[in-house]
């Protein structure tokens, strides 16, 4: 039926249905957002507000440093609407395998839903691929039933190194990769997301980080990212939801 030929009740029902569909689509987009709260200068008051915002907006997750897992479990409350992720060995990945494994186990004990561990950049630059593979396998084993993601900090790596790390991660059964956080000033890099997408070929999910705007998010999603990391996640979510209204 053409819109012009509808009576007023039919138009109202149609518009209500359209708004509902728009809202559901917006909520699905917001669920892709993970709130990057790994700035060590953020105080407890900020983290409490951020966790409250994440719950209200129903973001996908909040990402914190391991020492802040316990406080954030409390801030999110007994019925959290978001996942809690510990970012281990961030941002350099320079801790020993033993230290990373212990950190994964401690984070799980403290209450995280997922762990995100930075790959050993120094060993990647040295092309010590056997070390990288051994580390990934031990980390996956330590995570047990918890989800695990590897942060490859792409700003520090060449295209060839990124492709090699992706291949090793897939071989080790790592289900998700993070393209990098923008910690080193690189910010969102669409080319890197495209390179990672080509390397993994849908064999694991991709988290594009360093997202600052809704436009950045749109580009990342179009390139295959299904998870979006942002220090501005709450603001981006509000814009998405307001636009749907």
C-alpha positions in Angstrom: 0.0 0.0 0.0 1.3 3.5 -0.9 1.9 5.8 2.1 -0.3 8.5 0.5 -3.3 6.2 0.4 -3.1 5.1 4.0 -5.6 6.5 6.6 -4.2 8.3 9.7 -4.3 5.2 11.9 -2.3 3.2 9.2 0.2 6.0 8.9 0.7 6.1 12.6 1.2 2.4 12.8 3.6 2.5 9.9 5.6 5.3 11.4 5.7 3.6 14.8 7.0 0.4 13.1 9.6 2.3 11.2 10.8 4.0 14.4 11.0 0.7 16.2 13.1 -0.8 13.3 15.4 2.2 13.4 15.8 1.9 17.1 16.6 -1.8 17.0 19.1 -1.1 14.2 20.7 1.6 16.3 20.9 -0.6 19.4 22.6 -3.3 17.3 25.2 -0.8 16.2 25.7 0.5 19.8 26.3 -3.1 20.9 29.4 -3.3 18.7 31.0 -0.5 20.7 33.6 -1.3 23.4 34.5 1.6 25.7 38.3 1.9 25.9 39.1 2.9 29.5 42.8 2.0 29.6 44.1 5.5 30.2 46.0 5.1 33.4 45.3 8.8 34.3 41.6 8.1 34.7 40.5 8.2 38.3 37.9 6.0 40.0 35.2 8.7 39.7 35.6 8.7 36.0 35.5 4.9 35.8 32.4 4.8 37.9 30.6 7.2 35.5 31.9 5.4 32.5 30.6 2.1 33.7 27.3 3.6 34.5 27.1 5.1 31.0 28.0 1.8 29.5 25.2 0.1 31.3 22.6 2.7 30.5 23.6 2.8 26.8 24.0 -1.0 26.6 27.4 -0.9 25.0 29.2 -4.1 24.0 31.9 -3.9 26.7 34.2 -1.8 28.8 37.9 -2.5 28.5 40.1 -1.8 31.5 43.6 -2.4 32.9 43.9 -5.6 35.0 44.3 -3.7 38.3 40.9 -2.0 37.7 38.9 -5.2 37.0 37.6 -5.6 40.6 36.5 -1.9 41.0 34.7 -2.1 37.6 33.0 -5.3 38.6 31.5 -3.3 41.5 30.8 -0.2 39.3 28.9 -2.3 36.8 26.8 -3.9 39.5 25.2 -7.3 40.0 23.3 -7.2 36.7 25.7 -5.7 34.1 24.4 -4.9 30.7 27.9 -5.0 29.2 30.9 -7.3 29.2 34.0 -6.6 31.1 37.4 -7.0 29.3 40.9 -6.9 30.8 43.6 -5.5 28.5 46.7 -7.4 29.5 50.3 -6.4 28.8 48.9 -3.2 27.2 50.2 -1.4 25.1 53.6 -3.0 24.3 53.1 -6.7 24.9 56.6 -6.9 26.5 55.8 -9.0 29.5 57.0 -12.6 29.6 54.7 -15.4 28.7 54.6 -16.5 32.3 53.5 -13.1 33.4 50.8 -12.8 30.7 49.4 -16.2 31.6 49.3 -15.3 35.3 47.6 -12.0 34.4 44.9 -13.8 32.3 44.2 -16.2 35.2 44.0 -13.4 37.7 41.7 -11.4 35.5 39.3 -14.3 35.2 39.4 -14.8 38.9 38.6 -11.1 39.4 35.5 -11.4 37.2 36.2 -10.5 33.6 34.2 -11.9 30.7 37.0 -11.7 28.2 40.7 -11.0 28.0 42.6 -9.0 25.4 46.3 -9.6 25.4 48.9 -7.5 23.4 51.1 -9.6 21.2 54.9 -9.5 21.9 55.9 -6.7 19.6 59.7 -7.1 20.2 59.6 -10.8 19.2 57.5 -10.0 16.2 60.0 -7.4 15.0 62.7 -10.0 15.6 60.7 -12.5 13.4 60.8 -15.0 16.3 57.6 -16.7 15.1 58.0 -19.8 17.2 57.9 -17.7 20.3 54.8 -15.8 19.1 53.0 -19.1 18.4 54.0 -20.6 21.7 52.7 -17.6 23.5 49.4 -17.5 21.7 48.8 -21.2 22.5 49.6 -20.8 26.2 47.3 -17.7 26.4 44.4 -19.5 24.8 44.9 -22.4 27.1 45.0 -20.1 30.1 41.8 -18.3 29.1 39.9 -21.7 29.1 36.3 -21.0 28.4 36.6 -17.2 28.5 36.8 -15.4 25.2 40.3 -14.2 24.2 41.5 -11.5 21.8 45.0 -10.7 20.7 45.9 -7.0 20.3 48.5 -6.7 17.5 49.3 -3.0 17.9 49.5 -2.5 14.2 51.0 0.9 14.4 54.3 -0.7 15.3 54.2 -3.4 12.6 54.7 -3.7 8.9 52.0 -5.0 6.6 54.0 -8.3 6.3 54.3 -8.6 10.0 50.6 -8.0 10.5 49.8 -10.7 8.0 52.1 -13.2 9.7 50.7 -12.5 13.1 47.2 -13.0 11.8 48.1 -16.3 10.2 49.7 -17.5 13.5 46.7 -16.4 15.5 44.3 -18.3 13.2 46.5 -21.4 13.4 46.4 -21.2 17.2 42.6 -20.9 17.3 42.5 -17.3 18.5 38.9 -16.2 17.7 39.4 -12.4 17.6 42.1 -9.8 16.8 42.3 -6.1 17.7 44.0 -3.9 15.1 45.6 -1.6 17.6 44.5 1.1 20.1 45.9 4.3 18.8 48.1 4.5 21.9 51.1 5.3 19.8 49.3 8.2 18.1 48.2 6.4 15.0 44.5 6.5 15.7 42.0 4.7 13.4 43.6 3.4 10.3 41.3 2.1 7.6 44.1 0.6 5.6 45.1 -1.6 8.6 41.6 -2.9 9.1 41.5 -3.8 5.4 44.9 -5.6 5.6 43.7 -7.6 8.7 40.5 -8.4 6.9 42.4 -9.8 3.9 44.7 -11.8 6.2 42.0 -13.4 8.4 39.4 -14.0 5.6 36.5 -14.3 8.1 38.3 -16.9 10.2 38.2 -14.6 13.3 36.5 -11.4 14.3 38.1 -8.0 13.9 38.1 -5.2 16.5 38.9 -1.8 15.0 40.2 0.5 17.6 41.1 4.2 17.8 37.6 5.1 16.5 36.7 8.7 17.3 33.5 9.4 15.3 30.4 7.8 13.9 32.0 8.1 10.4 35.1 6.2 11.6 32.8 3.5 12.9 30.9 3.3 9.6 34.1 3.0 7.6 35.5 0.3 10.0 32.2 -1.7 9.8 32.2 -1.5 6.0 35.7 -3.0 6.0 34.6 -6.0 8.0 35.1 -5.0 11.6 32.4 -6.3 13.9 33.7 -4.8 17.1 34.5 -1.1 17.5 36.9 0.2 20.2 36.7 3.8 21.2 37.7 6.2 24.0 34.6 8.1 22.8 32.2 5.1 22.8 29.6 6.7 25.0 29.4 9.9 22.9 29.3 7.8 19.6 26.5 5.6 21.1 24.5 8.7 22.0 24.7 10.1 18.5 23.6 6.8 17.0 20.7 6.5 19.3 19.6 10.1 18.9 19.8 9.8 15.2 17.5 6.8 15.3 14.9 8.8 17.4 
